[in-house]
Amino acid sequence: MLAVPGRPFDSDQYFFEFKWDGIRTQAVIEPSGVRLMSRNGIEITHRYPDLEGLSDLPKGLVLDGELVAFRNGKPDLETVLGTGKKKRAAPAVFVAFDILFEHYSPLMELPFAERRGRLEHAVAASRWKGLLLSEGVRGSGRAFFQTASAQGLEGVVGKRLSSAYAAGKRNGAWIKVKRRSMLQAVIIGFIEKGDDFQSILVAANGEAGLRYVGRVGGGFTDAHRAHLNTLLRVKLRESPLVPCDERARWIEPEYYCTVSFADWTQAGMLRAPVFEGLIEE
């Protein structure tokens, strides 16, 4: 089940949950233990030995949820992705937000409201601290989104209480409302792609002054591209305005833009930046 983007709203027909910043995963409880499957069908059990406690849940149970690790009190995607030679700085937990099978019987045709009740019972019956229930409220989507934003969470997901679980589909029954921050930045270069560009490179002011903060490759309309392509190659320079290891074409700091983004990475770069428009006098 996948969510479509939307704006904050209220509805007694919807249940609103926090949107967790982690890895979408299904936990399949089998006689041999737990099997963790990513959204694209890849088994990732071996990467998360700290979730072996899920094996103690009743056999034949399948939970849909998110693998999450916390950093400074909030979910952090980079932390939960830390694998291999880079040891995770915090253990992963499984935040459950749906139940698909119980005692090997499929529940996906049941309305979400009934599945939610069964999920709450399954999580409450477990004493393992690595299994959490995704928190939520009914009806008050706008206020819940404000709560999520105030806590620095990614946003909320509204789920229609009457909806069945449509695996792998976006049918509008789930609506995601993501928190976005805005930033004014200077364009310092671009990644060329023929007569067009793949992305622009931007810098912004920080505590130590102006610094490179990342590539922006999304959000461009055809009109944006046409206009930027008339500007980017006019005032080229040999080196970047600020230190930057990207292989790009560099420009004089003549053009400023507004960028929306999800968060800052641990390295101080924009996460999921989107171009919103040029700042023009």
C-alpha positions as CSV (number, residue, x, y, z in Angstrom):
1,M,0.0,0.0,0.0
2,L,1.5,3.3,-1.1
3,A,0.5,6.9,-0.2
4,V,-0.3,9.8,-2.5
5,P,0.9,13.3,-1.6
6,G,-1.5,15.8,-0.2
7,R,-2.0,18.8,2.1
8,P,-3.0,18.8,5.8
9,F,-6.8,18.1,6.3
10,D,-9.3,17.0,8.9
11,S,-11.7,14.1,8.4
12,D,-13.5,11.7,10.7
13,Q,-13.2,9.1,8.0
14,Y,-9.4,9.1,8.3
15,F,-6.8,7.9,10.9
16,F,-3.7,10.1,11.0
17,E,-0.2,8.6,11.9
18,F,3.3,10.0,12.1
19,K,5.3,9.5,9.0
20,W,8.5,7.8,10.2
21,D,11.8,8.6,8.6
22,G,13.1,5.0,8.0
23,I,13.0,2.0,5.8
24,R,9.6,0.6,4.7
25,T,9.7,-3.0,5.7
26,Q,7.4,-6.0,6.2
27,A,8.2,-8.3,9.1
28,V,7.2,-11.9,8.3
29,I,7.1,-14.2,11.4
30,E,7.9,-17.8,10.4
31,P,8.7,-21.0,12.4
32,S,12.3,-20.4,11.6
33,G,12.3,-16.9,12.8
34,V,11.7,-13.4,11.4
35,R,12.2,-12.4,7.8
36,L,12.5,-8.7,6.9
37,M,11.5,-7.7,3.4
38,S,12.1,-4.2,1.9
39,R,9.5,-2.4,-0.1
40,N,11.2,-3.6,-3.4
41,G,11.1,-7.3,-2.3
42,I,14.7,-7.6,-1.1
43,E,15.4,-9.6,2.1
44,I,17.3,-7.4,4.5
45,T,17.1,-9.6,7.6
46,H,20.9,-10.1,7.8
47,R,21.5,-6.3,8.0
48,Y,19.4,-6.0,11.2
49,P,20.3,-8.6,13.8
50,D,19.1,-6.2,16.5
51,L,15.5,-7.1,15.3
52,E,15.7,-10.8,16.1
53,G,13.3,-10.2,19.0
54,L,10.5,-10.1,16.4
55,S,10.9,-13.9,16.2
56,D,9.0,-14.2,19.5
57,L,5.8,-12.9,17.9
58,P,3.1,-15.4,17.0
59,K,4.0,-17.5,13.9
60,G,2.0,-16.6,10.8
61,L,2.0,-12.9,11.6
62,V,3.0,-10.3,8.9
63,L,3.4,-6.7,9.9
64,D,3.9,-3.7,7.7
65,G,6.0,-0.9,9.1
66,E,9.2,1.1,9.2
67,L,12.7,0.3,10.4
68,V,13.7,3.3,12.4
69,A,16.8,4.4,14.4
70,F,16.7,7.5,16.6
71,R,19.3,10.3,16.6
72,N,19.0,13.2,19.0
73,G,15.5,12.0,19.9
74,K,14.0,11.7,16.4
75,P,14.1,9.2,13.6
76,D,17.1,9.5,11.3
77,L,17.4,7.8,8.0
78,E,21.2,8.0,7.8
79,T,21.5,6.3,11.2
80,V,19.2,3.3,10.3
81,L,21.0,2.9,6.9
82,G,24.4,2.6,8.6
83,T,25.5,-1.0,7.8
84,G,28.6,-3.0,7.0
85,K,31.8,-1.4,8.0
86,K,29.9,1.7,9.2
87,K,28.3,0.5,12.4
88,R,24.9,2.1,13.3
89,A,25.2,4.6,16.1
90,A,21.8,3.5,17.5
91,P,19.8,0.2,17.4
92,A,17.0,-0.2,14.9
93,V,13.4,-0.7,16.0
94,F,10.4,-1.8,14.1
95,V,7.5,0.7,14.1
96,A,4.4,-1.2,13.0
97,F,1.5,0.6,11.3
98,D,-0.5,-2.3,9.7
99,I,-1.1,-6.0,10.0
100,L,-1.5,-8.1,6.8
101,F,-1.6,-11.7,8.1
102,E,-2.6,-13.2,11.5
103,H,-2.3,-17.0,12.2
104,Y,-1.4,-17.3,8.5
105,S,-4.8,-15.9,7.5
106,P,-4.9,-12.8,5.2
107,L,-6.4,-9.6,6.6
108,M,-5.9,-7.3,3.7
109,E,-9.5,-7.2,2.6
110,L,-10.6,-6.0,6.1
111,P,-11.1,-2.3,6.5
112,F,-8.2,-0.4,8.0
113,A,-10.2,0.4,11.2
114,E,-10.4,-3.4,12.0
115,R,-6.8,-4.1,11.0
116,R,-5.7,-1.2,13.2
117,G,-7.5,-2.8,16.2
118,R,-5.9,-6.2,15.6
119,L,-2.5,-4.5,15.2
120,E,-2.8,-2.7,18.5
121,H,-3.7,-6.0,20.2
122,A,-0.7,-7.8,18.6
123,V,1.8,-5.0,19.6
124,A,0.4,-4.8,23.2
125,A,0.8,-8.6,23.6
126,S,4.5,-8.3,22.8
127,R,6.9,-7.3,25.6
128,W,9.8,-6.8,23.3
129,K,11.0,-3.1,23.4
130,G,12.1,-3.2,19.8
131,L,8.5,-3.3,18.5
132,L,6.6,0.0,18.6
133,L,3.1,0.9,17.5
134,S,2.9,3.8,15.1
135,E,1.1,6.6,17.0
136,G,-2.0,8.3,15.6
137,V,-5.3,10.0,16.0
138,R,-8.7,10.0,14.3
139,G,-10.0,13.0,12.5
140,S,-7.7,15.9,13.6
141,G,-5.2,15.8,10.7
142,R,-4.2,19.4,10.8
143,A,-3.4,19.5,14.5
144,F,-1.6,16.2,14.3
145,F,0.5,17.6,11.4
146,Q,1.4,20.6,13.5
147,T,2.5,18.2,16.3
148,A,4.6,16.2,13.9
149,S,6.3,19.4,12.5
150,A,6.9,20.7,16.0
151,Q,8.7,17.5,16.9
152,G,10.8,17.6,13.8
153,L,9.2,14.5,12.3
154,E,8.8,13.9,8.5
155,G,5.1,14.5,8.5
156,V,1.9,12.5,8.7
157,V,-0.1,9.9,6.8
158,G,-3.9,9.9,6.7
159,K,-5.5,6.5,6.2
160,R,-9.1,6.0,5.2
161,L,-10.7,3.9,7.9
162,S,-12.9,2.0,5.5
163,S,-10.1,1.1,3.1
164,A,-8.7,-2.4,2.3
165,Y,-5.0,-2.9,1.9
166,A,-4.1,-2.7,-1.8
167,A,-0.5,-4.0,-2.0
168,G,1.9,-1.9,-4.0
169,K,-0.9,0.5,-5.2
170,R,-1.5,4.2,-4.8
171,N,-5.3,4.4,-4.8
172,G,-5.8,7.5,-2.6
173,A,-6.8,5.7,0.5
174,W,-3.5,6.7,2.1
175,I,-2.4,10.4,1.9
176,K,1.0,11.6,3.0
177,V,1.6,15.1,4.1
178,K,5.3,15.9,4.4
179,R,6.9,18.7,6.3
180,R,9.2,20.8,4.1
181,S,11.6,23.6,5.0
182,M,12.4,26.5,2.7
183,L,15.8,28.0,2.0
184,Q,17.2,30.8,-0.1
185,A,20.4,29.8,-1.9
186,V,22.8,31.0,-4.5
187,I,23.4,28.9,-7.6
188,I,27.2,28.3,-7.9
189,G,27.2,25.7,-10.7
190,F,25.4,23.0,-12.6
191,I,25.8,19.5,-13.9
192,E,25.6,19.6,-17.6
193,K,23.4,17.2,-19.7
194,G,23.8,18.1,-23.4
195,D,22.2,21.4,-24.0
196,D,20.2,21.1,-20.8
197,F,21.2,20.6,-17.1
198,Q,20.8,17.6,-14.8
199,S,20.9,19.6,-11.6
200,I,22.0,22.9,-10.2
201,L,24.5,23.2,-7.3
202,V,23.7,25.6,-4.6
203,A,25.3,27.3,-1.6
204,A,23.8,28.9,1.5
205,N,24.9,30.8,4.6
206,G,25.8,28.8,7.7
207,E,27.6,29.5,11.0
208,A,30.9,29.6,9.2
209,G,29.7,31.6,6.2
210,L,28.7,30.6,2.7
211,R,29.1,26.9,1.9
212,Y,28.0,24.3,-0.6
213,V,24.9,22.5,0.5
214,G,24.0,20.2,-2.4
215,R,22.6,19.4,-5.8
216,V,19.0,20.2,-6.7
217,G,17.6,18.0,-9.4
218,G,13.9,18.1,-8.9
219,G,11.0,20.6,-9.1
220,F,11.9,22.2,-12.5
221,T,9.0,22.9,-14.8
222,D,9.6,23.3,-18.6
223,A,9.5,27.0,-18.1
224,H,12.1,26.9,-15.3
225,R,14.4,24.9,-17.5
226,A,14.0,27.1,-20.5
227,H,14.7,30.2,-18.4
228,L,17.7,28.7,-16.5
229,N,19.2,27.4,-19.7
230,T,19.4,31.1,-21.0
231,L,21.3,32.1,-17.8
232,L,23.6,29.3,-16.6
233,R,26.2,29.5,-19.4
234,V,26.4,33.2,-19.6
235,K,28.8,33.9,-16.7
236,L,31.0,30.9,-16.3
237,R,34.0,30.8,-14.1
238,E,37.0,28.3,-13.7
239,S,36.5,27.3,-10.1
240,P,33.6,27.0,-7.6
241,L,32.8,30.0,-5.5
242,V,33.1,27.9,-2.3
243,P,34.9,24.6,-1.8
244,C,33.1,21.8,-3.6
245,D,34.3,18.4,-4.9
246,E,31.6,18.0,-7.6
247,R,32.5,17.7,-11.2
248,A,30.5,20.5,-12.6
249,R,30.5,23.8,-14.6
250,W,30.8,26.8,-12.3
251,I,29.1,30.1,-12.6
252,E,29.5,33.6,-11.0
253,P,27.1,34.1,-8.0
254,E,24.5,36.0,-10.0
255,Y,21.4,34.0,-9.5
256,Y,19.5,33.1,-6.3
257,C,16.7,30.6,-5.8
258,T,14.3,29.2,-3.3
259,V,14.7,25.5,-2.4
260,S,12.4,23.4,-0.3
261,F,13.9,20.4,1.5
262,A,13.0,17.6,3.9
263,D,15.9,18.0,6.4
264,W,19.7,18.4,6.8
265,T,21.9,15.4,6.5
266,Q,24.5,14.7,9.2
267,A,27.1,16.1,6.8
268,G,25.2,19.4,6.6
269,M,23.7,18.9,3.1
270,L,20.2,19.3,1.9
271,R,18.0,16.2,2.0
272,A,15.5,15.8,-0.8
273,P,15.9,19.3,-2.2
274,V,13.3,20.6,-4.7
275,F,13.6,23.8,-6.8
276,E,10.8,26.2,-6.1
277,G,11.8,29.2,-8.3
278,L,14.3,31.9,-9.0
279,I,14.5,35.0,-6.8
280,E,14.3,37.8,-9.3
281,E,14.0,41.6,-8.7
